[in-house]
Each structure stands twice: as C-alpha cells, then as structure tokens.
Amino acid sequence: MASQPACTVEFRVRYSETDQMGIVYHANYLPWCEIGRTELIRQLWKSYADVEKEGIMLAVSDASLRYHLAARYDDLIRVEARLEQVRSRAVTFGYTVWRVDEDGGTKKLATASTSLIAIDRSGSTRTLPPNLVDAFRTALGNG
C-alpha cells in the first residue's frame, strides 16, 4: 500500500488565537487544518485560488476533531495534512496538529479529518475535474 501524500506547515500561535485562559481557542484548529490542506492541494495539483477560478469549489461536508493537548500563545505549531481518499465528487483529508518543543521534540495536540464535496458557483454538487481526480489518485498510488 502506498503512503498517503502529506504536506507539513509550521507557524506560531498568535495572541488573537488564544482565549481568556491563554489557551488556543478550540475553533482555531480547523483553520490550521485548512492551511495544511490548501498547501497539499497546491503540491498535488494547483493552488486552490486557481481551482476556484475554474468554477470549482470544495465545500466542507464533514469535519471531526479530537483534542489531545492544549496549545498556547507563541507555541510553534506543525500541521501535517494528508490526502486520504478521492471519489468522483468528494475528497477526504486527515490532519495531525503538533506542538514543536524547543528541543525539536513534538507533542500531539489534535487529530482531525475533513471531507469536502465539489460544488459549482450556484452551490450545486458536481463531479471533480478528471485531471484533479487523476492527480489525487496517482498521489495515493491507485491512479
């Protein structure tokens, strides 16, 4: 079985992402996943901005997130986004969010998954472009 195509991005927690307790507010983890996902799409096919210019939108149809540890202001965060599945109208991504410690070690903060469905500008479902499906299936090793 081929390994899942992955992309890793790193950034620091911004003060605005924390709550009154100094902990990253839970809703900020999904945008972090989006950062990883859009970079992975760019690596495997093209920028998401170019995808939308072609009239293709990828709407999140399902999202799940499990928290393991808290992140705090100025922590170095690493998000690993993985392509898990591609179908004719939908694609599924998995994510692991890590804190990178000063010694280079990591602690798992969250795991997540999103499924996205292809829609057109009117919001109607549509099939994914064949060249996107081919690129993603090739990356998964079943293209």
Backbone as CSV, one residue per row, in Angstrom:
resi,resn,N_x,N_y,N_z,CA_x,CA_y,CA_z,C_x,C_y,C_z
1,MET,0.836,-1.175,0.000,0.000,0.000,0.000,0.888,1.248,0.000
2,ALA,0.587,2.211,-0.857,1.355,3.448,-0.935,1.080,4.307,0.297
3,SER,2.075,5.101,0.675,1.852,6.005,1.797,0.968,7.159,1.345
4,GLN,0.298,7.772,2.297,-0.594,8.876,1.983,0.224,10.118,1.684
5,PRO,-0.108,10.828,0.601,0.584,12.083,0.314,0.337,13.065,1.457
6,ALA,1.395,13.751,1.873,1.267,14.655,3.021,2.006,15.957,2.765
7,CYS,1.583,16.967,3.496,2.202,18.282,3.469,2.319,18.750,4.911
8,THR,3.441,19.369,5.245,3.643,19.877,6.601,3.876,21.384,6.536
9,VAL,3.168,22.107,7.394,3.358,23.556,7.526,3.610,23.878,8.995
10,GLU,4.395,24.909,9.235,4.687,25.334,10.606,4.422,26.823,10.754
11,PHE,3.984,27.215,11.943,3.717,28.612,12.270,3.618,28.737,13.780
12,ARG,3.623,29.953,14.276,3.490,30.203,15.710,2.067,30.626,16.040
13,VAL,1.611,30.230,17.227,0.287,30.629,17.707,0.291,32.140,17.912
14,ARG,-0.700,32.798,17.340,-0.855,34.239,17.527,-1.677,34.500,18.781
15,TYR,-1.415,35.644,19.385,-2.133,36.019,20.601,-3.640,36.010,20.378
16,SER,-4.083,36.472,19.204,-5.520,36.548,18.898,-6.182,35.177,18.829
17,GLU,-5.391,34.109,18.763,-5.947,32.755,18.684,-6.184,32.132,20.060
18,THR,-5.809,32.860,21.112,-5.960,32.311,22.457,-7.196,32.873,23.144
19,ASP,-7.655,32.154,24.146,-8.824,32.594,24.910,-8.372,33.267,26.207
20,GLN,-9.305,33.557,27.051,-9.048,34.243,28.314,-8.086,33.473,29.214
21,MET,-8.032,32.150,29.031,-7.156,31.315,29.851,-5.757,31.178,29.261
22,GLY,-5.513,31.827,28.102,-4.212,31.744,27.460,-4.019,30.494,26.630
23,ILE,-5.104,29.754,26.389,-5.068,28.514,25.619,-5.690,28.791,24.250
24,VAL,-5.176,28.130,23.222,-5.747,28.314,21.888,-7.219,27.919,21.920
25,TYR,-8.050,28.830,21.445,-9.492,28.589,21.372,-9.756,27.440,20.405
26,HIS,-10.640,26.537,20.800,-10.833,25.279,20.067,-11.185,25.470,18.590
27,ALA,-11.893,26.522,18.249,-12.329,26.725,16.862,-11.168,27.067,15.930
28,ASN,-10.013,27.410,16.462,-8.880,27.786,15.615,-8.162,26.593,14.985
29,TYR,-8.425,25.412,15.461,-7.731,24.250,14.910,-8.172,23.929,13.475
30,LEU,-9.434,24.109,13.159,-9.890,23.818,11.789,-9.278,24.770,10.761
31,PRO,-9.162,26.077,11.032,-8.433,26.925,10.077,-6.974,26.499,9.908
32,TRP,-6.363,25.996,10.995,-4.998,25.499,10.859,-4.963,24.300,9.911
33,CYS,-5.970,23.433,10.013,-6.057,22.294,9.096,-6.218,22.787,7.663
34,GLU,-7.006,23.835,7.488,-7.205,24.399,6.148,-5.886,24.889,5.544
35,ILE,-5.030,25.470,6.368,-3.717,25.914,5.884,-2.957,24.715,5.305
36,GLY,-2.931,23.619,6.047,-2.249,22.417,5.565,-2.896,21.848,4.320
37,ARG,-4.230,21.804,4.312,-4.966,21.239,3.170,-4.710,22.043,1.901
38,THR,-4.778,23.357,1.975,-4.592,24.150,0.759,-3.164,24.032,0.239
39,GLU,-2.193,23.900,1.136,-0.820,23.692,0.682,-0.660,22.316,0.038
40,LEU,-1.329,21.311,0.589,-1.270,19.972,-0.007,-1.915,19.972,-1.390
41,ILE,-3.061,20.623,-1.533,-3.709,20.723,-2.850,-2.762,21.394,-3.841
42,ARG,-2.085,22.459,-3.394,-1.122,23.160,-4.256,0.001,22.210,-4.705
43,GLN,0.509,21.394,-3.776,1.599,20.472,-4.108,1.149,19.382,-5.078
44,LEU,-0.086,18.894,-4.888,-0.554,17.769,-5.696,-1.158,18.182,-7.033
45,TRP,-1.671,19.416,-7.121,-2.357,19.798,-8.348,-2.098,21.242,-8.704
46,LYS,-2.741,22.179,-8.035,-2.560,23.608,-8.280,-3.107,24.368,-7.097
47,SER,-2.911,25.676,-7.089,-3.394,26.459,-5.955,-4.917,26.418,-5.892
48,TYR,-5.439,26.500,-4.675,-6.892,26.490,-4.525,-7.512,27.718,-5.175
49,ALA,-6.794,28.844,-5.216,-7.286,30.034,-5.917,-7.504,29.713,-7.398
50,ASP,-6.577,28.961,-8.000,-6.736,28.563,-9.405,-7.891,27.580,-9.576
51,VAL,-8.085,26.710,-8.599,-9.206,25.770,-8.645,-10.522,26.556,-8.692
52,GLU,-10.654,27.552,-7.827,-11.884,28.353,-7.795,-12.068,29.166,-9.068
53,LYS,-10.978,29.635,-9.673,-11.083,30.376,-10.942,-11.713,29.516,-12.027
54,GLU,-11.566,28.199,-11.902,-12.160,27.274,-12.864,-13.609,26.944,-12.524
55,GLY,-14.155,27.601,-11.482,-15.553,27.397,-11.114,-15.796,26.199,-10.218
56,ILE,-14.739,25.688,-9.599,-14.857,24.528,-8.719,-14.641,24.984,-7.283
57,MET,-15.605,24.693,-6.420,-15.454,24.976,-5.006,-15.460,23.644,-4.255
58,LEU,-14.691,23.580,-3.200,-14.674,22.395,-2.356,-15.257,22.795,-1.007
59,ALA,-16.489,22.397,-0.767,-17.193,22.749,0.458,-17.033,21.640,1.486
60,VAL,-16.717,22.026,2.714,-16.584,21.030,3.786,-17.963,20.439,4.060
61,SER,-18.071,19.126,3.929,-19.339,18.436,4.193,-19.304,17.676,5.510
62,ASP,-18.097,17.445,6.037,-17.966,16.752,7.312,-16.623,17.138,7.918
63,ALA,-16.617,17.370,9.221,-15.376,17.682,9.933,-15.417,17.027,11.302
64,SER,-14.311,16.426,11.690,-14.204,15.886,13.040,-12.845,16.271,13.587
65,LEU,-12.818,16.485,14.900,-11.610,16.956,15.542,-11.530,16.360,16.940
66,ARG,-10.367,15.831,17.280,-10.147,15.293,18.623,-8.950,16.023,19.221
67,TYR,-9.162,16.564,20.408,-8.109,17.305,21.098,-7.352,16.372,22.034
68,HIS,-6.035,16.517,22.045,-5.187,15.696,22.905,-4.496,16.541,23.978
69,LEU,-3.932,17.679,23.585,-3.263,18.604,24.499,-3.552,20.033,24.047
70,ALA,-3.367,20.980,24.948,-3.627,22.383,24.635,-2.394,23.051,24.024
71,ALA,-2.657,24.008,23.153,-1.608,24.885,22.627,-1.775,26.249,23.279
72,ARG,-0.664,26.981,23.357,-0.667,28.305,23.999,0.025,29.324,23.093
73,TYR,-0.157,30.570,23.445,0.453,31.665,22.699,1.945,31.414,22.465
74,ASP,2.379,31.657,21.238,3.759,31.577,20.772,4.300,30.162,20.644
75,ASP,3.479,29.131,20.902,3.923,27.763,20.615,4.197,27.643,19.118
76,LEU,5.207,26.852,18.775,5.457,26.517,17.378,4.558,25.332,17.034
77,ILE,3.710,25.529,16.040,2.729,24.515,15.643,3.146,23.906,14.311
78,ARG,3.004,22.607,14.207,3.226,21.887,12.945,1.932,21.172,12.599
79,VAL,1.438,21.435,11.397,0.240,20.754,10.916,0.647,19.848,9.761
80,GLU,0.314,18.577,9.903,0.521,17.629,8.815,-0.838,17.329,8.212
81,ALA,-0.981,17.619,6.929,-2.225,17.325,6.204,-1.954,16.166,5.262
82,ARG,-2.898,15.206,5.230,-2.745,14.013,4.395,-3.969,13.846,3.498
83,LEU,-3.738,13.462,2.277,-4.823,13.061,1.382,-5.170,11.622,1.722
84,GLU,-6.433,11.372,2.054,-6.823,10.021,2.459,-7.668,9.299,1.426
85,GLN,-8.545,10.039,0.737,-9.434,9.371,-0.218,-9.924,10.392,-1.244
86,VAL,-10.088,9.941,-2.474,-10.702,10.775,-3.509,-11.763,9.941,-4.227
87,ARG,-12.922,10.552,-4.386,-14.026,9.935,-5.114,-14.442,10.888,-6.228
88,SER,-15.423,10.547,-7.012,-15.792,11.373,-8.164,-16.286,12.759,-7.779
89,ARG,-16.900,12.894,-6.600,-17.441,14.190,-6.172,-16.867,14.692,-4.848
90,ALA,-16.004,13.916,-4.225,-15.559,14.297,-2.882,-14.127,13.848,-2.624
91,VAL,-13.528,14.500,-1.655,-12.164,14.181,-1.254,-12.084,14.288,0.274
92,THR,-11.288,13.411,0.883,-11.142,13.382,2.336,-9.675,13.595,2.707
93,PHE,-9.472,14.450,3.713,-8.140,14.759,4.219,-8.078,14.417,5.697
94,GLY,-6.901,14.011,6.160,-6.649,13.796,7.580,-5.553,14.742,8.036
95,TYR,-5.535,15.042,9.323,-4.588,16.019,9.861,-4.083,15.582,11.227
96,THR,-2.845,15.934,11.512,-2.310,15.846,12.855,-1.685,17.196,13.170
97,VAL,-2.045,17.748,14.320,-1.521,19.037,14.763,-0.574,18.767,15.928
98,TRP,0.649,19.265,15.804,1.699,19.022,16.788,2.197,20.337,17.379
99,ARG,2.687,20.297,18.597,3.492,21.386,19.158,4.936,20.935,19.026
100,VAL,5.790,21.812,18.506,7.214,21.518,18.383,7.913,22.171,19.570
101,ASP,8.529,21.356,20.396,9.216,21.849,21.584,10.577,22.439,21.217
102,GLU,11.152,23.196,22.131,12.430,23.852,21.871,13.545,22.864,21.544
103,ASP,13.451,21.647,22.067,14.465,20.637,21.778,14.195,19.883,20.475
104,GLY,13.136,20.291,19.755,12.792,19.647,18.492,11.809,18.503,18.637
105,GLY,11.534,18.098,19.867,10.537,17.050,20.096,9.144,17.580,19.794
106,THR,8.195,16.673,19.665,6.821,17.085,19.354,5.841,16.449,20.328
107,LYS,4.727,17.140,20.507,3.605,16.620,21.291,2.356,16.746,20.420
108,LYS,1.583,15.665,20.334,0.372,15.689,19.530,-0.698,16.506,20.250
109,LEU,-1.212,17.534,19.554,-2.246,18.387,20.116,-3.639,17.990,19.657
110,ALA,-3.774,17.586,18.393,-5.098,17.264,17.861,-4.956,16.393,16.629
111,THR,-6.005,15.614,16.378,-6.146,14.887,15.119,-7.489,15.288,14.529
112,ALA,-7.547,15.337,13.211,-8.773,15.805,12.567,-8.953,15.145,11.211
113,SER,-10.156,15.283,10.695,-10.500,14.796,9.367,-11.552,15.719,8.778
114,THR,-11.427,16.005,7.476,-12.472,16.749,6.771,-12.777,16.058,5.458
115,SER,-14.052,16.061,5.106,-14.482,15.620,3.787,-15.016,16.842,3.070
116,LEU,-14.627,16.981,1.812,-15.055,18.125,1.014,-15.769,17.618,-0.228
117,ILE,-16.848,18.285,-0.573,-17.626,17.909,-1.743,-17.499,19.006,-2.791
118,ALA,-17.426,18.610,-4.042,-17.298,19.570,-5.140,-18.650,20.201,-5.436
119,ILE,-18.638,21.535,-5.529,-19.840,22.270,-5.915,-19.469,23.301,-6.976
120,ASP,-20.476,23.757,-7.708,-20.251,24.833,-8.666,-20.618,26.166,-8.022
121,ARG,-20.531,27.234,-8.773,-20.778,28.570,-8.211,-22.203,28.756,-7.693
122,SER,-23.146,27.967,-8.194,-24.526,28.081,-7.714,-24.771,27.240,-6.464
123,GLY,-23.774,26.441,-6.072,-23.912,25.599,-4.892,-24.386,24.189,-5.185
124,SER,-24.549,23.873,-6.458,-24.967,22.515,-6.838,-23.759,21.585,-6.847
125,THR,-23.983,20.341,-6.401,-22.875,19.376,-6.435,-22.513,19.077,-7.879
126,ARG,-21.278,18.751,-8.066,-20.748,18.429,-9.393,-19.636,17.404,-9.235
127,THR,-19.194,16.851,-10.314,-18.057,15.940,-10.245,-16.772,16.755,-10.214
128,LEU,-15.775,16.173,-9.615,-14.461,16.792,-9.619,-13.879,16.713,-11.024
129,PRO,-13.050,17.667,-11.423,-12.424,17.592,-12.742,-11.591,16.317,-12.859
130,PRO,-11.656,15.664,-14.011,-10.896,14.411,-14.177,-9.403,14.566,-13.903
131,ASN,-8.808,15.718,-14.263,-7.363,15.871,-14.019,-7.050,16.012,-12.535
132,LEU,-7.960,16.554,-11.740,-7.772,16.593,-10.285,-7.881,15.188,-9.713
133,VAL,-8.919,14.468,-10.110,-9.101,13.092,-9.629,-7.882,12.248,-9.995
134,ASP,-7.425,12.370,-11.232,-6.244,11.607,-11.677,-5.002,11.967,-10.841
135,ALA,-4.783,13.264,-10.619,-3.609,13.701,-9.839,-3.675,13.157,-8.413
136,PHE,-4.866,13.223,-7.799,-5.008,12.754,-6.432,-4.887,11.233,-6.364
137,ARG,-5.504,10.533,-7.301,-5.398,9.058,-7.293,-3.976,8.599,-7.547
138,THR,-3.279,9.291,-8.434,-1.880,8.969,-8.680,-1.062,9.170,-7.416
139,ALA,-1.315,10.268,-6.715,-0.610,10.539,-5.463,-0.877,9.460,-4.425
140,LEU,-2.099,8.945,-4.437,-2.468,7.867,-3.488,-1.921,6.512,-3.928
141,GLY,-1.378,6.433,-5.147,-0.834,5.187,-5.639,-1.847,4.265,-6.262
142,ASN,-3.047,4.799,-6.583,-4.055,3.963,-7.239,-4.626,4.676,-8.462
143,GLY,-3.752,5.421,-9.143,-4.213,6.177,-10.305,-3.867,5.527,-11.599
